[in-house]
Amino acid sequence: MEKTFQEVKIQKHNLGEYLAKLENQLVEMVDDQKASDEELKSHQKLIDSTRMRFNIVQEQYEKMEKEQQEKLKQQKNNAIVNENDPAQRLLKAKAEFIRASVQGRPVADEVKNLIAIPSGNETGGDKFLPTTMTKDLVHEPFAKNQLRNVARLTNIKGLEVPRISYTLDDDDFITDEQTAKELKLKGDTVSFGRHKFKVKAKISDTVLHGSDLELVSFVENALRSGLAAKEKKDALATSPKSGLEHMSFYDGKVKAVQGENAYKAIKVALADLHEDYRDNAKIVMRYADYLDILEYLSNGTTNFYDAPPEKILGKPTEFTDAAVKPIVGDFSYFGINYDGALIYDSDKDVDKGEYIFVLTAWYDQQRSLDSAFRIAEAGGGGVEG
């Protein structure tokens, strides 16, 4: 199967790290009088082999990077030429909406229709963000919150979901004892709450009066970054704020399992999951912990650095530095919901010469079943109940 640009980039990074480590080890071996000539030759051979692999991947990476840059350049050229394209008309409408909002002037009717501004904005009521922009901000995947890649993401007012998506006439159809206890304790339904927060995008004069593409990209990326940062901070907080404890995987409600090191702890966690959750399980962990696992498995002789994480750990893996302890589980039982419309406001910082576009959102994060997850803790040898 042909590798993606991101997979090649990770492979290049891993091989580079491994090559640097091998070269440092060779320097140490030269100073070590106990190291034999044969050991030095063997280690040099491993370095040469790794460098050859790295050069091949580096060449592939540079080729793919050049292709991506050409593709992006072509997209920008198309954006300039094809102004009658529906996507370009939408882009232009978004840019006009942002400019009009921060400058305090009316929005043209054509713009209102294109980006679907809800009623109420012109009557002195809440300034609802246009429907198209709300959809893009909430639903577009964004790499800065890696949990978005595995979670259920919704935008539904007053959302309630069943803890388990199916039932049988037989009350004993749930074979996982922990799940049965959790359902009995918490009930069959999960109700998502409304927790308010604000995101501010600061827009300079040069960006405001620049191209439509630059303005819309800057504002939407700033707002999307803020949403993603808030989601990730709450989901992976080790000391959650009062009232937001339930959002964190580290709130003490998810069962912790232990292993001698991170690799063994993850294996214990996967084995401890009920098979209903294990089949669809994914892993969220720090990249530094993953490198420790590669070093542990390689043991100075075997190269695991160019293998994909799924092959090493047995399950798809997302990396984020905020996951202080690896989280293993079926993330279809984890949801992020934005409750209804987002609201915008605007202001200007006269001293700094910046326009401020402010977004107010109400959201919640819920695990419908804690028993679908495990926290993998290194340094122990068992399972905490």
Protein Blocks (a to p, Z undefined) as FASTA:
>chain_A
ZZdfklmmmmmmmmmmmmmmmmmmmmmmmmpmklcfklmmmmmmmmmmmmmmmmmmmmmm
mmmmmmmmmmmmmmmmmmmmmmmbmklmmmmmmmmmmmmmmnopacdfklmmmnopaehj
lnopacdddfklmmmmmmmccfklmklmmmccdddehiacdfbfbdcfblklpmbfklmm
mmmmnojbdcdddddddddddddfklmmmcfklmmmmmmmmmmmmmmmmmmmmmmccbdc
ehilmmpmklopaccdddfblmlmmmmmmmmpcfklmmmgccdddfklmmmmmmmmnnom
accklpcfklmnopacdddfklmbacdddfklcccddehjadddddddfknopacddddd
ddddddfblklpccddehiabdcZZ
